[in-house]
Amino acid sequence: MFEYGPMPPLMFGGMIVFLILGFPVAFSLAAVGLLFGVLGVAFDHFSPALLNALPLRFYGVISNDLLLAIPFFTFMGAILERCGLAEDLLEGSGQLFGPVPGGLAYAVIIVGAVLGAITGTVAASVIAMGVVSLPVMMRYGYDMRLATGVIAASGTITQVIPPSLVLIILADQLGRSVGDMYAGAIGPSFLQIALFLGFIFVVSKLSPHKMPPLPPEARTKSGRELLWQVAKGMVPSLALIFLVLGTMFMGLATPTEAGAMGSVGAILLAALHRRLSWTLTRQAMATTMRLTAMVVFILIGSTVFSLVFQGMDGGHWIEYLLSHIPGGVVGFLIFVNIFIFFVAFFLDFFEIAFIIVPLLAPAAHALGIDLVWFGVLLCVNMQTAFMHPPFGFALFYLRGIAPANVKSSDIYLGAIPWLGLQLILVLILILWPQSVTYFLKEEAVVDPSTIQLNIPMPDAPAANPGGAPAAPSFGVPAPPSFGAPAAPSFGAPAPPSFGAPN
């Protein structure tokens, strides 16, 4: 374990200490990296020339075209959060499912999944769902813990459903295409929705008083009117989903191009709902700027840390530790998922993706684990970072928009059952990898030993009148002679025939 020296574990431990103390992540990573960079040079762990790579790595971060998708999808989500689409979908769906116990909860999960497929950000989904549905649930007697839990859970579905920002970052960190990550997440997305809906169904049967149906006086519209209201919100949503995801899966657009089209589509939807204004656009741009700046600074800090950590042979140290865990691949996956679950108590999903995942990827690759499956599995696990204390951002968002009479304890305790359902999905993906890999295109495998190069050979050249064979023409017409006599050959040997018989 210590054949790589004490510096890698000391460096890793120093990073953990800085993060626990509460220093900003980006600056903590850069500070630890530069400190150990000086120590590495001073104690001859590596040459000072290693640090010359930092400017090029910084430029690589800034010039990464794939990361351009992040501001586009963030802007799209920020616009859709305020454009009124969630209100239309929730009002119609709530009325449609209202007559059955748990009808509002069903509507929240389904609409949350639709919003997740067009926003890509948890904050937009949780805030939009909470503002619209929480007062209605409180008015009609829903159990408070159940109401807050279902709203928070509906927002975290966004992290797994494409076009999730986390999947984009994981694709970049694992060296896989965003399209493959999105295709791999299709199965887990439907499984997550099914688990949530199944839980609501069980609770509605065992404890119907916790999620009563809407009273008759609240169901004010006929079935036909409800269908048209749901269609009013659903049709534009499906059109935007196709514009973003359909063009990517069909190979018509890159993630960045799809994000740009999604941003334009979000602006058009806001205009369609008569919500587009300069104030809304400015707020969306400010949100996008803050998130993008945070991501870039974390990336720069993690680049400093990872370069020095690799110079200390930290990558080999991590790979050695993880590849010697008892149980082989299964033991590795169990350890990694338990580790990610507890790390998520202190780090958010961006920090886990930029700091932890690059350390885990080489060991996973060495064990023969499909990195797309591995990335989707980690993405599902990192959902829990939004749902458990002390840094569950979905709970923070919900606390921020919930009325004052909603207890914080109800918000936190209400998240526990849904947190368990997310962990059940992690277990399902470990035991059933085909739920991810089924939707991936199989790569063509070519055996190099079977490759044959059949190169057509030119015909044998005809002899010229002087007795020396003519050079091959390869189909090029001979230049005109204008009556000039052929040059004497003087017994010169014939030019090579390139494989033609003598």
LUMFIZA-838481 format. One record per residue (C-alpha): x, y, z. Coordinates in steps of 0.1 Angstrom, whole numbers, plus 5000, padded with zeros to 4 digits. Example, Ala and Ser with C-alpha at 12.3 -4.5 7.8 and 13.67 -1.06 7.14 Angstrom:
2
512349555078
513749895071
//
This chain:
502
500050005000
502850245009
505150144980
504150474964
505350674994
503350875020
502651174998
499551054979
497550965011
498751295027
497651494997
494251314996
493851365034
494751735031
492051785005
489451625028
490551845057
490152165037
486752065025
485551965060
486752305073
484352465048
486752645025
485552694989
486052384969
487752534939
490352724959
490952434983
491852204955
494152464939
495752544972
496452174981
497752104946
500152404946
501352324982
502151964974
503552074940
506152274959
506851974982
507051744953
509751954936
511552004969
511751634978
512451524942
509151344937
508951494902
510651744880
509652114880
508952064843
505751884853
504152204865
504852364831
501752154819
499452364840
498852654815
498052394787
495652214811
493952544819
493552624782
492152274777
489452344803
488452674788
488452544752
486552224759
483552244735
481651984754
481452204785
479652464764
476552254767
476352344805
475552714801
473052634773
471152374794
471352594825
469852884807
467152664792
466152534826
466252884842
463853014815
461452714818
461352754855
459553084852
457653044819
454452894833
454852544817
454952364851
451752534862
449852424831
451152064834
450552034871
447052194871
445851964843
447551654856
446451714891
442851744880
443151434858
444551214885
442551394913
439751144918
442150864930
444050854963
447450994957
446451154925
448351474932
451451274941
451251084908
450951414889
453951554907
456151264897
455051254861
455251624856
458651624874
459951364849
458751574820
460351884834
463451694840
463651594804
463451954792
465252154820
468251924830
468552104864
467351994898
466852344911
464452444883
462352134888
462152144926
461352514928
458752494900
457052194915
457152324950
455652664942
452752514923
451952184940
452852224977
450052474986
447552254968
448651944987
448552135020
445052265012
443551915005
445051735035
448151565023
450551435050
453251705052
456251465051
454851285022
454051605003
457551755008
459251425001
457451364968
458251714956
461951684964
462151334948
460351454916
463151714912
466051474917
464751254888
466151534867
469651424876
469251094858
466851184829
468651324799
469651604793
471151594828
474051824835
475651554856
475751314827
477551564806
480251614832
480551244838
480951184801
483751434800
485551294830
485150934819
486150994783
482850874769
480451044745
477451234759
475151044735
476250704751
475750844786
472250964777
471350634760
472550444790
470450654814
467150584796
466550254814
467350374849
465150684843
462150474837
463050244866
463350544889
459950674878
458350324882
459850294918
458450624928
454950564913
454950214929
455750364963
452850614960
450550334950
451450124980
451050415004
447750514989
446450164996
447950125031
447350475043
444850655020
444350925046
447851055040
447151135003
443351174999
441751224965
440551564955
437051644968
434351674941
434152054944
437852074935
437351884903
435852164883
436552054847
435251784825
437451504812
437551664777
438651994791
441351834812
442751644783
443051964763
444652144792
447251864797
447851864759
448452234760
451452184783
452451844771
452651894733
455152184735
457151994761
457351684739
458351904710
461152054731
462251714743
462551604707
464351924697
466951854724
467251484728
465851354695
468351544675
471151414696
470151044695
469551074657
473051214653
471851544639
473351764666
476051764692
475251824729
476252184726
474152244695
471152064711
471552284742
471552594720
468352484702
466852404736
467552754748
465852904717
462952664723
462652764759
462553134749
459753054724
457752864751
458153154775
456853384747
453953144740
452953154777
453253534776
455953534803
458953644782
460353964795
463754134800
463554074837
463053694832
465853684807
468253884829
467553654859
468153344837
471353484824
472553564860
471853214871
473653074841
476653294847
476953194884
476752824877
479052834848
481653034867
481452784896
481952484873
484952644855
486652744888
486152394902
487552244870
490652464872
491152374908
490752004902
493152034873
495852164896
495151894922
495051604897
498251704879
500251714911
498451404925
499451214894
503051344897
503051194932
501950854917
498550904934
496650754905
498650434908
498150434946
494350474942
494250204915
496249964937
493950024967
490749974947
491849684926
492849484957
489449514974
488049164982
485249044960
486649154926
484249364905
481349324929
483349424959
484749724941
481249844931
479949794966
482849984981
482650264956
478950314960
479150324998
482050564995
480150794971
477050784993
478950905024
481051155005
477751304992
477051415028
479851675023
480351734986
477751814959
477551634926
479851874907
482651824933
482251444933
482351434895
485451654892
487451524922
486451164930
485351024896
488751074878
490450884906
487950594903
487850564865
491350404860
490550134885
487150064870
488750034835
491449804848
488749574862
487049564828
483949764839
482049934812
482550304819
479150414805
477450174829
479850284857
479050654850
475250604850
475550404882
477450684899
474950934886
472050744902
474050724934
474851094934
471051164934
471251104971
473451414975
470351614969
468151434994
470151385026
471551625052
473451835058
473851955021
470751815004
470252094979
466751974969
465752015005
467352355007
465452464976
462152334990
462852505024
463352825005
459952824988
457852645014
455452845037
456752925072
454352675088
456152385071
458652245096
462152175084
462051845103
459151745081
461151825049
464151625061
462251325075
459951325044
463051265022
464050935039
461750695020
462650844987
466350824996
465850455002
464150414968
467150574951
469550324969
467250034957
467850154921
471650154927
471349794938
469149704907
471749854884
474549654900
472649334897
471149404863
473749594841
471549534810
469249804823
471950044812
473749864784
470649754765
470150094749
473750134739
474850064703
477249774701
480649884689
481949684659
484949474669
487449414641
490149144644
493249304628
494548954617
491548924593
492149244575
493249194538
494349474515
493549384479
495449634458
494949594420
498149554401
498849714367
499049504336
502449404324
503949674302
504449624265
507949644250
508749954230
510249934195
513749984209
513649664228
513349804264
509949754280
507850074284
507250214319
503750154333
501250424325
498750354353
495950474330
497650804322
497750874284
501150914269
502151264259
502151334222
505451264205
505151524177
507051294154
510251284175
512150954174
512250744205
515450774226
517950484223
517950254253
521650174253
520849844270
519450014301
517549784324
513849804324
512050004353
510449794380
507149644371
505549674407
504549314410
503849244373
505248914360
508548934341
//
